[in-house]
Amino acid sequence: MARQARAIQTRTSILLAAAEVFDERGYSTATITEIIARAGVTKGALYFHFTSKEDLALGVIAAQLELGPLPPQRTRLQELVDQGLLFAHQLQHDPLTRASVGLAMDQWSESAEGGNPFHGRPFQSWADRLTEVLVEARERGELLPHVDPAETAELLSGSFTGIQWTSQVLCQRKDLTRRVIAMFRHLLPSIAMPQILPTLELTPDRAVSLLASRAAALDAEDTPLDEEYDEPLEEERGPAPEGEDSAA
């Protein structure tokens, strides 16, 4: 179990280091060598967990998209709001989230060597997630009859993208939560049944409260690790894949 825990910690350290480097330098100019140095791991350890820079970027995106379970709410629209507020909070405090958004917005060319193959992918995944929540809200009678879940999800995702980018340019996202709350206050009346609107909580500290509730629930579960896991040493793993040097 100690080896498994160590391997999980190593993988997490690599992901956080990769997220920081991607966030600071962009995907195209980030290097494996810099990520290894930032993580404080060996090349063998990195290539045990991730086969390439592209695989690392996919890991960053996957980690960001996994928001984790949130406390269930009375309405699906409150859960929609909660996801937006939590995303805003993570953009302010979580390098994985910032790096994922950077990967989504980094312009690239398919023909350019080392280009970014992830342009837009996280935002599409976000829109897909919002669509699922809105479909459930419609089935529960929370939406006005004219609302199309997929169309509304695209509008919300696009609005959020513009708002977070504006906040980033103007003040390093310090006012992002306020801007997201304003977005919801303007858009929700056009999609929600009137009786739902007074029940929705849109407060600046809601994301922090949600995270605290989730942490308490996870602590209560106290799920033990139940599988052994050995992380081979660099010499056991063998050399890095050909072509994956410091410029990869």
Secondary structure, 3 states (H helix, E strand, C coil): CHHHHHHHHHHHHHHHHHHHHHHHHCCCCCCHHHHHHHHCCCHHHHHHHCCCHHHHHHHHHHHHHCCCCCCCCCCHHHHHHHHHHHHHHHHHHCHHHHHHHHHHHCCCCCCCCCCCCCCCHHHHHHHHHHHHHHHHHHHCCCECCCCCHHHHHHHHHHHHHHHHHHHHHHHCCCCHHHHHHHHHHHHHHHCECCCCHHHCCCCCCHHHHHHHHHHHHHHHHCCCCCCCCCCCCHHHHCCCCCCCCCCC
